[in-house]
Amino acid sequence: SEKATWGGSPVPQAAGAKPTVADDDDDVDLFGSDDEEEAAEAARIREERVAAYAAKKSKKPALIAKSSVLLDVKPWDDETDMKEMEKHVRTIEMDGLLWGASKLVPVGYGINKLQIMCVIEDDKVSIDLLTEKIQEFEDFVQSVDIAAFNKI
């Protein structure tokens, strides 16, 4: 009854949809900008910030993977000069290799082995190459074993 007196034409609606209202202010953008210059400026600022972040991140030193290695260097017999053997072992220099403490450990029958500690950078020093270089001192070294290998 009230609808009949209103006299408006019905607006078709989808089921459950909100009623549509004709808006004349569709072209008004309250939060955006019509200026392309401002959008270009915002993009330039964003690029500068990304570049600054990348530069800052690259300045930080990367985590260097290191390992602590305890080597057992065994002589040929009890007559091998252990002090001279240690001097020869310590002459090996490689980028990323740092020699540490050493001691003589009795093996038996009067024979001592040289236990020597070193710290290596995993990317720069191959432990296999290091043991091969130590074994090149054939006058002193019978064999080299890795007693302990710990990541730092």
One Martini backbone bead per residue (centre of mass of N, CA, C, O) as a GRO file, in nm:
protein
  152
    1SER     BB    1   0.060   0.062  -0.024
    2GLU     BB    2   0.302   0.252   0.013
    3LYS     BB    3   0.435   0.177  -0.258
    4ALA     BB    4   0.211   0.287  -0.443
    5THR     BB    5   0.253   0.597  -0.352
    6TRP     BB    6   0.544   0.649  -0.440
    7GLY     BB    7   0.618   0.572  -0.766
    8GLY     BB    8   0.861   0.414  -0.807
    9SER     BB    9   1.109   0.236  -0.953
   10PRO     BB   10   1.236  -0.062  -0.961
   11VAL     BB   11   1.539  -0.209  -0.848
   12PRO     BB   12   1.756  -0.431  -0.943
   13GLN     BB   13   1.855  -0.719  -0.739
   14ALA     BB   14   2.056  -0.904  -0.571
   15ALA     BB   15   2.089  -1.145  -0.361
   16GLY     BB   16   2.205  -0.978  -0.070
   17ALA     BB   17   2.230  -0.699  -0.170
   18LYS     BB   18   2.290  -0.385  -0.181
   19PRO     BB   19   2.176  -0.099  -0.238
   20THR     BB   20   2.172   0.112  -0.503
   21VAL     BB   21   2.347   0.420  -0.567
   22ALA     BB   22   2.368   0.707  -0.724
   23ASP     BB   23   2.686   0.844  -0.817
   24ASP     BB   24   2.858   1.159  -0.875
   25ASP     BB   25   3.155   1.091  -0.706
   26ASP     BB   26   3.353   0.887  -0.870
   27ASP     BB   27   3.593   1.103  -0.943
   28VAL     BB   28   3.653   1.102  -0.640
   29ASP     BB   29   3.979   1.098  -0.469
   30LEU     BB   30   4.066   1.104  -0.139
   31PHE     BB   31   4.358   0.924  -0.130
   32GLY     BB   32   4.457   1.005  -0.392
   33SER     BB   33   4.619   1.093  -0.707
   34ASP     BB   34   4.638   1.262  -1.022
   35ASP     BB   35   4.934   1.290  -1.006
   36GLU     BB   36   5.208   1.164  -1.173
   37GLU     BB   37   5.442   1.301  -1.025
   38GLU     BB   38   5.387   1.182  -0.744
   39ALA     BB   39   5.421   0.886  -0.830
   40ALA     BB   40   5.713   0.917  -0.929
   41GLU     BB   41   5.827   1.019  -0.660
   42ALA     BB   42   5.751   0.769  -0.494
   43ALA     BB   43   5.916   0.569  -0.664
   44ARG     BB   44   6.191   0.705  -0.621
   45ILE     BB   45   6.197   0.682  -0.312
   46ARG     BB   46   6.170   0.375  -0.301
   47GLU     BB   47   6.431   0.314  -0.459
   48GLU     BB   48   6.622   0.455  -0.260
   49ARG     BB   49   6.552   0.277  -0.015
   50VAL     BB   50   6.632   0.008  -0.139
   51ALA     BB   51   6.926   0.088  -0.196
   52ALA     BB   52   7.001   0.158   0.098
   53TYR     BB   53   6.939  -0.121   0.215
   54ALA     BB   54   7.137  -0.282   0.039
   55ALA     BB   55   7.391  -0.128   0.130
   56LYS     BB   56   7.365  -0.189   0.433
   57LYS     BB   57   7.363  -0.501   0.406
   58SER     BB   58   7.648  -0.524   0.257
   59LYS     BB   59   7.824  -0.409   0.502
   60LYS     BB   60   7.774  -0.651   0.642
   61PRO     BB   61   7.915  -0.910   0.771
   62ALA     BB   62   7.953  -1.214   0.693
   63LEU     BB   63   7.920  -1.523   0.793
   64ILE     BB   64   8.192  -1.712   0.906
   65ALA     BB   65   8.286  -2.027   0.853
   66LYS     BB   66   8.411  -2.226   1.121
   67SER     BB   67   8.684  -2.444   1.238
   68SER     BB   68   8.786  -2.684   1.477
   69VAL     BB   69   9.107  -2.852   1.468
   70LEU     BB   70   9.234  -3.177   1.561
   71LEU     BB   71   9.560  -3.298   1.518
   72ASP     BB   72   9.729  -3.606   1.439
   73VAL     BB   73  10.082  -3.636   1.441
   74LYS     BB   74  10.274  -3.902   1.314
   75PRO     BB   75  10.552  -4.069   1.354
   76TRP     BB   76  10.777  -4.315   1.277
   77ASP     BB   77  10.946  -4.275   1.555
   78ASP     BB   78  11.136  -4.220   1.851
   79GLU     BB   79  11.365  -4.048   1.671
   80THR     BB   80  11.189  -3.823   1.611
   81ASP     BB   81  11.183  -3.479   1.574
   82MET     BB   82  10.929  -3.301   1.716
   83LYS     BB   83  11.013  -3.004   1.693
   84GLU     BB   84  11.067  -3.014   1.387
   85MET     BB   85  10.788  -3.108   1.304
   86GLU     BB   86  10.635  -2.861   1.411
   87LYS     BB   87  10.779  -2.650   1.240
   88HIS     BB   88  10.686  -2.766   0.968
   89VAL     BB   89  10.381  -2.746   1.015
   90ARG     BB   90  10.384  -2.426   1.075
   91THR     BB   91  10.475  -2.344   0.775
   92ILE     BB   92  10.193  -2.367   0.702
   93GLU     BB   93  10.023  -2.148   0.470
   94MET     BB   94   9.687  -2.014   0.480
   95ASP     BB   95   9.401  -1.885   0.391
   96GLY     BB   96   9.228  -1.935   0.698
   97LEU     BB   97   9.479  -2.015   0.884
   98LEU     BB   98   9.514  -2.111   1.241
   99TRP     BB   99   9.737  -2.168   1.473
  100GLY     BB  100   9.776  -2.341   1.772
  101ALA     BB  101   9.801  -2.550   2.001
  102SER     BB  102  10.042  -2.787   2.146
  103LYS     BB  103  10.117  -3.148   2.193
  104LEU     BB  104  10.250  -3.426   2.357
  105VAL     BB  105  10.149  -3.769   2.299
  106PRO     BB  106  10.143  -4.072   2.419
  107VAL     BB  107  10.140  -4.398   2.264
  108GLY     BB  108  10.407  -4.584   2.274
  109TYR     BB  109  10.721  -4.700   2.300
  110GLY     BB  110  10.824  -4.384   2.312
  111ILE     BB  111  10.592  -4.261   2.147
  112ASN     BB  112  10.496  -3.955   2.000
  113LYS     BB  113  10.238  -3.725   1.941
  114LEU     BB  114  10.108  -3.459   1.757
  115GLN     BB  115   9.899  -3.213   1.896
  116ILE     BB  116   9.709  -2.989   1.683
  117MET     BB  117   9.570  -2.673   1.659
  118CYS     BB  118   9.305  -2.539   1.441
  119VAL     BB  119   9.176  -2.268   1.243
  120ILE     BB  120   8.915  -2.263   0.997
  121GLU     BB  121   8.797  -2.163   0.689
  122ASP     BB  122   8.577  -2.333   0.505
  123ASP     BB  123   8.604  -2.176   0.221
  124LYS     BB  124   8.940  -2.173   0.215
  125VAL     BB  125   8.982  -2.458   0.369
  126SER     BB  126   9.110  -2.775   0.320
  127ILE     BB  127   9.159  -3.051   0.510
  128ASP     BB  128   9.284  -3.236   0.297
  129LEU     BB  129   9.507  -3.043   0.204
  130LEU     BB  130   9.641  -3.011   0.479
  131THR     BB  131   9.716  -3.311   0.529
  132GLU     BB  132   9.887  -3.338   0.273
  133LYS     BB  133  10.099  -3.123   0.348
  134ILE     BB  134  10.196  -3.267   0.603
  135GLN     BB  135  10.272  -3.545   0.452
  136GLU     BB  136  10.517  -3.418   0.285
  137PHE     BB  137  10.684  -3.472   0.555
  138GLU     BB  138  10.838  -3.769   0.531
  139ASP     BB  139  11.070  -3.759   0.750
  140PHE     BB  140  10.841  -3.723   0.995
  141VAL     BB  141  10.566  -3.820   0.863
  142GLN     BB  142  10.328  -4.076   0.860
  143SER     BB  143  10.053  -3.943   0.989
  144VAL     BB  144   9.709  -3.806   0.966
  145ASP     BB  145   9.467  -3.709   1.207
  146ILE     BB  146   9.133  -3.652   1.306
  147ALA     BB  147   9.028  -3.589   1.631
  148ALA     BB  148   8.880  -3.300   1.578
  149PHE     BB  149   8.555  -3.148   1.458
  150ASN     BB  150   8.445  -2.806   1.491
  151LYS     BB  151   8.201  -2.589   1.482
  152ILE     BB  152   8.178  -2.219   1.521
   0.00000   0.00000   0.00000
